[in-house]
Amino acid sequence: MSNTALLQINDLSCIRDDRVLFEHLSLSLDGGQMLLVEGRNGSGKTSLLRILTGLKLADAGDIFWQGQSITRLGADYYEAVNYVGHHDGIKRELTCLENLRLVQAMGKPAPIELDDALEQVLLYRYGDTPVGNLSAGQKRRLALARLLVTESKLWILDEPFTSLDKKSMDYFQGVFEQHIQNQGMVVMTSHHEMVMPGPSLKRLNLSE
């Protein structure tokens, strides 16, 4: 294992329904890097992301954050993580603003006005609108707005571009790039091609 990488995956294995999705997986990631997890459907991409968030336990191996196992760090690790899953993870009975307030209450608030965050994701006029009335693309933009309103080092994103039009995809790719430039980290799955400058982008194909 590296002595310097912030995130270290050591000999990780995952089994589902008696089928090995991946095993003996080891890699490291540091500030200013993105890991793009690739592979065919059923190869374990979402399972790996959920293991990295601590929502799912690996069948073998360990994950280290700043040299310490995330199972021992607990809340100290979770505070460093911002997770947007394949599902939007937003409360449909609440308004857009109420959802963002809830996200901030559960994490470390970023120094940004919530109205400004909604404006950046093209939802300014929908602050008082119940989420259940939004389109799929609007719900996805709201889910990703949590990246703007909370502070965390490690972003874990499962197909973040789902339901987004090209304008929104370009905007959020810019958000990801800015996070990397600020020495943040991103681990994500995506069917869309990612282009990052220099050595910032690392790839992991679970089908190989």
Phi, psi and omega in degrees: 000148177289146177270354185246334184295140178292315182248125180230128176252124188237108171056046186278138177226149180219129180237134177226127180052046179064016178243130179283117177279315173202157180209157178054040181272123178225134176194169179224154180217140182236173177303140181086016181232151174239137174250118177261115181268120184241170178144162181290166177301135180086005182276352176108014183298308181294322178300318179297315180298318180293326175295319180295330178282343185090001179283341181224142179269141174284155177280339175200159178092184183209161178237132181243139175238118184054038175085000181239145180297136182293336178292332177274327180290322178058239186300329179296326176284316183299329178294335181274354187248137172237118187244127171238110185276183179297324172274152188294329178068033179241155182275112187288338179277348178266161175280172178301313180296319180296323177296316181292324176298320179295318178300315180295323180294334182265353181227205178256109185298139174272155181281070179217140175289140183296325177298323179293321178296317178296323178295320181296329180259020174062038179233021186302320183283357186248016183305320182260013180271129174301138185300330180299342180267359183273159174284170180299319179294321179294321178296321180292320178296322177294318179301318180285342178297340178298336177293334181275329190260356175230156180253128177201152183279320188248119175259127177243116192230125180256107181049060185296338184273003179304130176073003181269144172279173186298321180300316180291321178299316179297320180298310184288331173297323175296322177297316179297317181297320179295320178299318178296317179297332178273016178070022169280179182227145179227130169240124186210157167252150177192139173275356181261141181294134178250137177236118180235149182289146172059217183270018186294329187263125172245150182238143175227116179256112183281354178270352183268000000 
